[in-house]
Amino acid sequence: MKKEKKYLLTNKYFRVAIILVFSASILYYFFFDLKKIGIRILNPLKESDKITLRIEPKNEKKLKEYSENYTIKKKKPIKKWVNIQIKNDGIYHNAKLKLHGSSAPHYWNSRNRNSYTLKLNSKSFSIDGKEKFKLIIDEECDPSIITINNIANSFGLIAPKGIMKSLIINDRNFGVYGFVEDICKDLLHKDYKINNCSILSNTADWSRKEFKSTGVRHRSDFDLYHGHISAKNSKSHPLALGYYKLFCEHIKSGNIKALKEMIDLEYMGKYLAIASIFNDVHFMTGDNLKFVFDFNSKLFYPIYRAENKAARIPENKIASFSEFNSFLFNSLDNENKQYSTSPNLEFFKLLLSDNELRNIRDKLLYNVIINFDDFLSKLEIDYHKNESIMIHSDLFNEKYKSIKKEQISIIKQTINVAKNYIDYGHIYGSFNLSDSTLNLISDAFCTVKITSKNNLFEEQIINGIEFDKKLNLKYKYIDIKIKKHNIEDLVFVNMVTKDTIKKEHIYINKILEIKN
């Protein structure tokens, strides 16, 4: 009887404890919701913060059917234009709207929302300077992504500028969306002075076999095959594909000299510098990667279109700065996903194996390192611009507030690794007493200039550490004919940082060679 009484008593206290914990949780979330509501009341949306649309019921029904082709029928979403109206300066204007996105989150999400592409029927007005743009749900396009693309754009890359907006459809608030430029021919003409071009992208059929073997829907074994590029009705598109076929042949054969004639070296240096800082290969992989081909210059420009905030270098790799060039391509690999196997990543790896292009990338990367406060300031400004909008997002919670902190933490970590990579420099060598030849290796990732204080030999510019097309290290030794050995006469300068390599990192001995 006593045992039964004790059990009932214990059980009673347990139930009371559960009720108290549950009640406390309810009160916490109720308080937090009240706090959010209060913040929103104190920071109301301005008209300029909104995209306001009117869609007729029949067109709403069409959009629902197009979306359900993916969510219910398990087929591709139908991306057909429907007529809508958009509000500008208090007046509604005709426009067109279609679904955007190839992945599930654009169709299955907490509020049953869709992402869209929108274009204005008239060029007599624009929305924040845009005549065609994307409206992407904030789960897929928050300020951490907006700011990366804005930074890339500020460096002169073809990247979609954006800001967060609140979407209103038929007087119903659909929440916060990323309002970003659509990279189209009109934008390329207006902002980049590319007047005659074609945009090339790989087909995005996610039923392909590669998903089962790599866990990555975006990649295909045919990413470097001209027959895998999406068809277009444009008369000039076949010619662009002809150039693309040559472009891919140069990549596959490793013909870096010919490949460099089909790209803008400065552009690619910037592209790879920014990509390295954020260390996220997702947007460079498979059908995510799009190229602009400029018929006038005969050059290819990859579009920079980040979709993730950044990827952290694994803790066990931070000290391995010699692998810095590979970190980007391995950034999203794990036991389930293998992004690094995407064939079109061979393009970027081949570029980094080239001394000239890698040195351009390193100089641009170093410029960010020494001006890192300015770089972070750009990021801070973008977050600040979007803060008043994000208050009205369902994502505005403690987790969201940590995104900015986490992104900055990741960037700082990557910048520190990049600095170690660029700063590194050791010199090893032997002065051959038999023939007055100095044989040495510059154990440095950056170009090194070797000079003689007393002009005992001509200035030498060398890359001691080089890379093969898989980004494995290889070494280049050199011989310098010199009148006499004097280690104090030699000066070694890192051509990126302009720093002289310290004496304690220079090791040169004397050798008396034995002839067979």
PyMOL commands that set and color helices and strands:
alter all, ss='L'
color gray80, all
select helices_A, chain A and resi 2-42+47-49+57-71+104-106+143-154+185-192+210-214+226-228+237-253+256-260+265-278+282-284+286-288+315-317+321-327+339-341+345-352+355-370+372-390+398-423+487-489+503-505
alter helices_A, ss='H'
color red, helices_A
select strands_A, chain A and resi 50-54+82-88+91-100+115-120+132-137+162-169+172-181+197-201+290-294+299-302+425-432+437-444+448-452+460-462+465-467+473-475+477-481+490-494+506-511
alter strands_A, ss='S'
color yellow, strands_A
deselect
rebuild
show_as cartoon
